Amino acid sequence: MRKTATYPALSNVMKISHLATISFLVVSTISSIGAIGIVAHQYTVQRSAAQVVANTAVVERMQGLSDALAHVADDGRAAVVADYGFVSEKDFEAALSAQRRTLETSLNTRAEELATNDKRLTALLAACGFNAIIAIMSAIALYDIVGRQRRRAPDRLAECIESVSSPTTA
């Protein structure tokens, strides 16, 4: 006859409070891993900022030229515009309008990127807060488990002493 192995019941091996504590710690670990992934995305190179700076510089310089043209005599405007590589004042105004649209596009891209980063930061803060709460709950649960075991130890010791010191009846 073949002998089958018997396994102790789950409650004998690990109590529910132990399972809850371990599950809290597992959730905390998963939250930490997620937070690390979010932090990695926060430190990616932000290319849109360079585009905003470059386009702002170009628009500001062109706007300065446009403002200066208002103070130049009519017969000298064509020469000033030609010095900057434009055929006419209308070409210059068209180029300035196009550059402003490019700046607006890069500003919108930058705003979207910042909004995405804000969402990631919110998720990161939520994960870290959740992680802290879970760690505190786990520490309290572990402290409670250890405290109960220490309170039971003197009772067990007293039972052992009573069993040894009491005479056995035969």
Disulfide bonds with the S-S distance in Angstrom:
none
